């Protein structure tokens, strides 16, 4: 299996499929590269080079105790890009992956990146602050951390309905099969308990507004207006005005897991954007 070793010695697993313009996929906080089941193979078949990888702490990558802040995660991404010699990249940042993408750009520059897609992204800032009064209270993160610490399997199971179906969704009546929902939920458990809590701490507490303001690339923003994980008004609605010329595409009624529930539509958006 392909691995690279980043600067602190952590080994990261990655997939590199297809030929053509490179697309690098950055996933949700808790899932690994298997979440791209419906994107990477299909876009590779349509003429793109698709690179996915398991964030440190998740899937087949190493599980160190530290390194779950955006700076370190962005440096991991830089290590992958350098390792593969990628240029003219389309970065696809999904949920927390959007934070990694914009921190990479602010930390390493856009010299190797041609365009940015933010899908269900948690940018620019989730937490309530004096200048972000409609943000989420820190107690929300504390409840999440407590739930994962007490019973991570139950925490993930209870999130499955809202993740794919939106507020109040019945886990037995989702836009995807119960088998697929269960399998994707299980990928979220293929991680270290430390990493699971710490990535949530990062995505919840780190302010990315300046990073987002610095984006100087063509940017596509795709978001469902039924998203609970990255509330639309707090995330996409605030991200779009910070990036001049960005294009916001709203999926009416879509929840956080639109990579699965709206896979065909998302694939066509990404193919057109990446220039396949």
C-alpha positions in Angstrom: 0.0 0.0 0.0 1.3 3.5 -0.7 2.5 5.6 2.2 4.4 8.7 2.7 6.3 9.8 5.8 5.8 13.5 6.8 8.2 15.7 8.7 7.4 14.5 12.2 7.7 10.8 11.2 4.0 10.1 10.8 3.1 7.8 8.0 0.1 8.7 5.9 -1.8 6.3 3.6 -2.9 7.6 0.2 -4.5 6.5 -3.1 -3.4 7.9 -6.4 -5.8 6.9 -9.3 -6.1 7.9 -12.9 -4.3 10.4 -15.1 -4.9 14.0 -16.1 -5.3 17.1 -14.0 -4.8 16.3 -10.3 -7.7 16.5 -7.8 -6.8 16.2 -4.1 -9.7 15.3 -1.8 -9.8 16.3 1.9 -12.5 14.6 3.9 -14.7 15.2 6.9 -13.4 15.3 10.4 -13.9 11.7 11.4 -14.1 9.7 8.1 -11.1 8.5 6.1 -10.5 8.3 2.4 -13.0 5.6 1.9 -15.7 8.3 2.1 -14.8 9.2 -1.5 -16.2 5.9 -2.8 -18.5 7.8 -5.2 -16.2 10.5 -6.3 -12.6 9.4 -6.8 -13.1 6.3 -8.9 -15.8 7.9 -11.1 -13.8 11.1 -11.7 -10.7 9.1 -12.4 -12.7 7.2 -15.1 -13.6 10.6 -16.6 -10.1 11.8 -17.1 -8.8 13.2 -13.8 -6.0 12.1 -11.5 -7.7 11.6 -8.1 -5.7 11.6 -4.9 -7.3 10.7 -1.5 -5.6 10.1 1.8 -6.3 9.2 5.4 -5.7 12.1 7.7 -3.3 11.3 10.6 -5.1 9.5 13.3 -7.6 7.9 10.9 -8.0 4.8 8.7 -4.7 3.3 7.6 -2.5 6.2 8.6 -0.4 6.4 11.8 -2.2 7.5 15.0 0.2 9.9 16.8 -0.9 11.6 20.1 -0.4 15.1 18.7 -0.8 17.0 15.5 -4.5 17.6 15.0 -4.3 21.3 14.6 -4.8 23.0 11.3 -1.1 24.0 10.9 0.1 20.4 11.2 -2.7 19.0 9.1 -1.9 21.6 6.4 1.8 20.6 6.6 0.7 17.0 6.1 -1.1 18.0 2.9 2.0 19.9 1.8 4.0 16.8 2.3 1.7 14.8 0.1 1.7 17.4 -2.6 5.5 17.5 -2.6 5.8 13.7 -2.5 3.7 13.3 -5.6 5.1 16.4 -7.3 1.6 17.8 -8.0 0.8 21.0 -9.8 -2.3 22.7 -11.2 -4.3 21.0 -8.4 -8.0 21.2 -7.8 -8.3 21.0 -4.0 -11.6 19.7 -2.8 -12.1 20.4 0.9 -15.1 18.7 2.5 -16.3 19.9 5.9 -13.1 20.0 8.1 -11.2 19.4 4.9 -12.2 22.9 3.8 -10.3 24.2 6.8 -7.3 22.2 6.0 -7.4 23.5 2.4 -7.6 27.2 3.3 -4.9 26.8 6.0 -2.7 25.1 3.4 -3.1 28.0 1.0 -2.4 30.6 3.7 0.6 28.7 5.0 2.1 27.3 1.8 0.7 29.6 -0.9 -1.3 28.8 -4.0 1.7 28.1 -6.4 0.7 24.5 -6.9 -3.1 24.9 -6.7 -5.3 26.1 -9.6 -8.7 26.1 -8.0 -10.5 25.3 -4.7 -13.8 23.6 -4.1 -15.3 23.9 -0.6 -18.1 21.3 -0.1 -20.1 21.3 3.1 -17.2 23.2 4.6 -17.0 24.2 8.2 -15.3 27.5 7.3 -14.9 30.3 8.3 -15.5 30.1 12.0 -18.0 27.9 14.0 -17.5 29.2 17.6 -19.4 32.1 19.1 -17.3 35.1 19.7 -17.9 38.9 20.2 -17.5 39.4 16.5 -19.3 36.1 15.6 -22.4 36.3 17.7 -24.4 33.8 15.8 -21.7 31.1 16.3 -22.1 27.9 18.3 -21.5 28.0 22.0 -18.4 26.2 23.3 -20.8 24.0 25.3 -21.7 22.3 22.0 -18.2 21.1 21.5 -18.0 20.0 25.1 -21.1 17.9 24.6 -19.6 16.3 21.5 -16.3 15.6 23.3 -18.2 14.1 26.2 -20.3 11.9 23.9 -17.4 10.6 22.0 -15.4 9.9 25.2 -18.3 8.0 26.9 -19.5 5.9 24.0 -18.1 6.8 20.5 -20.0 4.1 18.7 -23.3 5.3 20.1 -22.3 9.0 19.3 -21.7 8.1 15.7 -24.9 6.0 15.4 -27.0 8.9 16.7 -25.4 11.3 14.2 -26.2 9.1 11.2 -29.8 10.3 10.7 -29.0 14.0 10.8 -25.7 13.6 8.9 -27.5 12.1 5.8 -31.1 13.2 6.3 -31.0 16.5 8.1 -32.8 17.7 11.3 -35.1 15.1 12.8 -34.4 12.5 10.1 -35.4 8.9 10.7 -32.3 6.7 10.5 -34.5 4.1 8.8 -35.7 6.5 6.1 -32.7 8.2 4.6 -31.8 9.2 1.0 -29.3 6.3 0.9 -29.6 2.7 1.9 -29.4 1.7 5.5 -26.5 -0.6 4.6 -24.5 2.3 3.0 -25.3 4.6 6.0 -24.1 1.9 8.4 -20.9 1.3 6.4 -20.0 5.0 6.2 -20.7 5.4 9.9 -18.3 2.5 10.6 -15.5 4.3 8.8 -15.8 7.1 11.3 -14.9 4.6 14.0 -11.8 3.5 12.3 -9.7 6.1 14.1 -8.0 6.8 17.4 -10.2 8.1 20.2 -7.7 10.9 20.8 -7.8 12.0 17.1 -11.6 12.0 17.0 -11.9 14.5 19.8 -9.0 16.7 18.8 -10.1 17.2 15.2 -13.5 18.3 16.5 -11.7 20.7 18.9 -9.8 22.1 16.0 -12.7 22.6 13.6 -14.8 24.1 16.3 -12.4 26.5 17.9 -10.0 27.7 15.2 -10.9 30.9 13.4 -10.2 30.7 9.7 -11.7 34.0 8.6 -8.3 35.5 7.7 -7.3 32.3 5.8 -10.5 32.4 3.8 -10.0 36.1 3.0 -6.6 35.3 1.6 -7.9 32.8 -1.0 -6.9 34.1 -4.4 -8.2 31.2 -6.6 -11.3 30.4 -8.5 -13.5 28.9 -5.8 -16.6 26.7 -6.0 -18.7 26.5 -2.8 -21.3 23.7 -2.6 -23.5 23.4 0.5 -26.8 21.9 1.5 -29.2 24.2 3.2 -30.3 21.4 5.6 -26.8 20.8 6.9 -26.5 20.5 10.7 -22.8 19.6 10.8 -21.8 22.8 9.0 -24.9 25.1 9.3 -25.5 26.8 6.0 -26.0 30.3 7.4 -22.9 30.1 9.6 -20.7 28.5 7.1 -21.3 28.8 3.3 -23.3 32.0 3.6 -20.4 33.6 5.4 -17.6 32.0 3.5 -18.8 33.1 0.0 -18.5 36.9 0.5 -15.0 36.5 1.9 -13.7 35.0 -1.4 -14.2 37.5 -4.3 -15.6 35.9 -7.4 -16.5 32.6 -5.6 -19.6 30.7 -6.9 -22.0 29.4 -4.3 -24.2 26.4 -5.3 -26.9 25.5 -2.8 -28.4 22.0 -2.7 -31.9 22.5 -1.4 -32.8 20.2 1.5 -29.4 18.5 1.4 -27.8 17.5 4.8 -24.1 17.3 5.6 -23.4 14.0 3.8 -24.2 15.1 0.3 -21.1 13.3 -1.0 -23.3 10.2 -0.7 -26.9 11.5 -0.9 -26.2 13.8 -4.0 -23.2 12.0 -5.4 -24.1 12.2 -9.1 -24.8 15.9 -8.9 -21.7 16.6 -6.9 -19.6 14.6 -9.4 -20.8 16.7 -12.3 -20.1 19.9 -10.4 -16.6 18.8 -9.7 -15.9 17.5 -13.2 -17.0 20.8 -14.8 -15.0 22.8 -12.2 -11.8 20.8 -12.6 -12.0 21.1 -16.4 -12.2 17.4 -17.1 
